[in-house]
Amino acid sequence: MAGGSPVAVLDARYSSEDAISTPWEQAREQLARAQVYWLSTVRPDGRPHVTPVIAVWADGAVHVCTGPGERKAHNLAENPHCVLTTGSSTLAEGLDLVVEGDAVRVTDEPSLQRLAGIWLAKYGQEWRFTVSDGAFHHAGGTALVFRIEPAKAFGFGKGLHFSQTTYRFDGR
């Protein structure tokens, strides 16, 4: 994410009259706190593939992991463009988030060691990973780790004031 925080712009067309944009810090904190995310990737034939994942926020990006034989791993190897979403399933409150970006595989062991510690702290012992050969390992097998740095994001505030905030990371 070049240049730190993105530019946040309220889209008045899809927002309550008295709505204000959601600050990136609030959106970023929710990205870090969320427990379940939905990852959308593109199949080789162009059809979408969507699946729930767990993820962590670190170093200005969302990180996900998946088994090397899973559909999302194959899709990301062919086409790194993806969308990650999280939020609440209620209409009366909350903030839904959509992050667009490209997934890049993380293979360096110091980064993976640090990320494994973040996964453990967030999700507990069931998600304790060891690191070797550029991947996570646990009783369930091997997991590849991908970094999704936001290129563009959207925040959809719900409740008393509905809002749609667009976050632009290129400064435009």
C-alpha positions in Angstrom: 0.0 0.0 0.0 2.0 2.9 -1.3 1.7 6.1 0.7 -0.1 4.8 3.8 -3.8 5.5 4.3 -6.0 5.5 1.3 -8.3 8.4 0.2 -11.8 7.7 1.5 -14.7 9.1 -0.6 -18.3 8.9 0.4 -20.6 8.0 -2.5 -23.7 10.1 -1.9 -25.7 8.2 -4.5 -25.8 5.1 -2.2 -25.7 6.9 1.2 -28.2 8.4 3.6 -28.5 12.2 3.3 -26.6 12.8 6.5 -24.1 10.0 6.2 -20.3 10.6 6.5 -17.5 8.4 5.0 -16.2 5.6 7.2 -12.6 6.3 8.2 -10.1 3.8 6.9 -8.8 3.2 10.4 -12.2 1.9 11.4 -12.5 -0.3 8.3 -8.9 -1.6 8.8 -9.7 -2.5 12.5 -12.7 -4.5 11.4 -10.7 -6.2 8.7 -8.3 -7.3 11.5 -11.0 -8.3 13.9 -13.3 -10.3 11.6 -13.4 -14.0 12.1 -14.8 -15.2 8.8 -14.2 -13.8 5.3 -15.4 -14.7 1.8 -12.7 -15.0 -0.9 -13.8 -14.7 -4.5 -11.4 -16.0 -7.2 -11.7 -16.6 -10.9 -11.7 -20.1 -12.3 -9.7 -20.8 -15.5 -12.9 -20.7 -17.5 -13.8 -17.3 -16.2 -16.5 -18.4 -13.7 -16.3 -17.0 -10.2 -15.5 -19.2 -7.2 -16.4 -18.0 -3.7 -15.5 -19.7 -0.4 -15.3 -18.8 3.3 -11.8 -18.5 4.7 -10.0 -17.3 7.9 -7.5 -14.5 7.5 -5.3 -12.1 9.4 -4.3 -8.4 8.8 -0.6 -7.7 8.9 1.7 -5.1 7.2 -1.0 -3.3 5.3 -2.6 -6.4 3.8 -5.0 -9.3 4.4 -3.4 -12.8 4.5 -5.2 -16.0 3.7 -4.1 -19.6 3.6 -5.3 -22.6 1.7 -4.3 -26.1 0.8 -2.2 -26.4 -2.4 -4.8 -28.7 -3.9 -7.8 -26.5 -3.2 -9.7 -24.7 -6.0 -8.8 -21.2 -4.7 -5.1 -22.1 -4.7 -5.3 -23.2 -8.4 -7.3 -20.2 -9.3 -4.9 -17.7 -7.7 -1.9 -19.5 -9.4 -3.6 -18.8 -12.8 -5.1 -15.4 -12.0 -4.2 -13.4 -8.9 -7.1 -11.0 -9.1 -9.5 -11.6 -6.2 -12.0 -10.0 -3.8 -12.2 -10.5 -0.1 -15.4 -9.6 1.8 -16.4 -9.6 5.5 -19.1 -8.0 7.6 -22.3 -8.8 9.3 -25.4 -10.5 8.0 -27.7 -8.0 9.6 -29.2 -5.0 7.9 -29.8 -2.8 11.0 -26.1 -2.4 12.0 -22.5 -3.0 11.2 -20.0 -2.4 8.5 -19.6 -4.6 5.5 -16.2 -4.5 3.7 -15.1 -5.4 0.2 -11.4 -5.5 -0.6 -10.2 -5.8 -4.2 -6.6 -6.8 -4.9 -4.1 -9.3 -6.2 -3.0 -12.3 -4.2 0.7 -12.8 -3.9 2.2 -16.0 -2.4 4.2 -15.5 0.8 7.1 -17.9 1.0 9.9 -16.3 3.0 10.2 -18.0 6.4 10.6 -15.0 8.6 7.3 -13.5 7.3 5.6 -16.9 7.6 6.8 -17.3 11.2 5.4 -13.9 12.1 2.1 -14.6 10.3 1.8 -18.0 12.0 2.1 -16.2 15.4 -0.7 -13.8 14.3 -2.9 -16.7 13.2 -2.3 -18.5 16.6 -3.1 -15.3 18.6 -6.3 -14.7 16.6 -7.7 -18.2 16.1 -6.2 -20.3 18.9 -4.4 -23.6 19.2 -6.4 -25.3 16.4 -4.6 -23.0 14.0 -1.1 -23.5 15.2 1.2 -23.8 12.2 4.8 -24.7 11.8 6.8 -23.2 8.9 9.0 -24.9 6.4 9.6 -25.1 2.7 7.8 -21.8 2.1 4.4 -22.9 3.6 2.4 -23.5 6.8 2.1 -27.1 8.1 -0.2 -28.6 10.7 -2.0 -31.9 11.3 -4.4 -31.2 8.4 -1.5 -30.9 5.9 0.2 -28.0 4.1 -1.3 -24.5 3.6 0.0 -21.9 1.2 -0.2 -18.3 2.4 -1.3 -15.4 0.2 -1.0 -11.7 0.8 -3.8 -9.5 -0.6 -2.8 -5.9 -0.6 -5.8 -3.7 -1.1 -6.0 -1.9 -4.5 -9.5 -0.6 -3.9 -11.9 -1.2 -1.1 -15.5 -0.4 -0.2 -17.2 0.1 3.2 -20.9 -0.2 3.5 -22.2 1.3 6.7 -25.6 0.1 7.9 -28.0 1.1 10.6 -29.3 4.6 11.4 -27.2 6.1 8.5 -26.4 4.0 5.5 -23.2 4.9 3.7 -20.9 3.7 1.0 -17.3 4.7 1.2 -14.8 4.0 -1.5 -11.1 3.7 -0.5 -8.6 4.5 -3.2 -5.1 3.4 -2.5 -3.5 5.0 -5.5 -4.2 8.5 -4.2 -6.9 9.4 -6.9 
